[in-house]
């Protein structure tokens, strides 16, 4: 298998996770600090000023990169086994 083909196949999980991350399919939970105030106002966000559904989790990108590396090394390993079988 050509190196370019291996790269294209192994890049698919990263591209898919990037697409999902950009579309906002996996929002991160924003921590909420403290109970509601005495005047009935809603709780304030802890570390982020954006509402809970508007942030994106970087975990999706990490999973995509991890899967891409796994696919890349699996294809390289298969290629080395095939080369070894051809020479022996």
N, C-alpha and C positions, 0 to 999 in steps of 0.2 A: 504494500500500500504506500502511496506517495506521502511524503511529509505534509504537503499542503492538504491532502484529503484528511489525514489524521487531525490536523489543526482545525479544519472546518467542522468535523464531527465533534471534536471535544469542545469547541466553542459554543455549541448549541445550548447546553444548560446555563451558561453564563448569560447568553443573550435572552433566553426565556426568563430567567430570574430578574434581569435588568428590566425587561418589558413589564413583568408583573410588579416590580418595585415602583417603576415610574407611573404605572396606572393606579397605584395605591390600593392594590388588592389585599395587602396584608398590613393594615395600620397598626402602629405600636400603641400600647396603652400608656397614657400620660398619668403619672401618679397624682393623686389629689391629696392636698395637705389640709388637715384639720377638719372639724365638723363645720356645719353651716353657722353663720354668725347669728347673733340674737335678733337682728332685724329681718331675718328670713332670706338673706342673700345666699346665693349659691356658693359652694366651696370654690376656693381659688386653685388654680393649677400649681403644682409643686415647682418643677424646674423649667417648665415651658409655658409660654404665654398663649400658645395656640390651643384650640379645642382638641379634645381627645382623639377624634377621628381624622384629624388632618395631618398627623405625623406618620412617617413611614419607618418600618422596622428594617434596620440594616442586616438583620439575620437572614433575610431572603437572599441578599447578595452573597453572603458568606456561604450559604448552602449551595448556591449556584456555582461559585468558584470551587468549592470542595468537590462537587459532582463532576465538574469539568476536569479537574485534576485527576480524579479517579478514572474517568473515561479515557483520558490521554494516556495514563500509565498502563491501563488495561490493554489498550490498542498497541502500545509500544511493546508490552510483554508478549502479546500474541504474535507480533511481528518477529520478535527475537526467537520465539519458539519455532515459528515456521522456517526461519533462516537456519536454525540449528538442525531441524529435520531435513532440510534440503542438503546440508553439507554432510550428514551422516548417513 
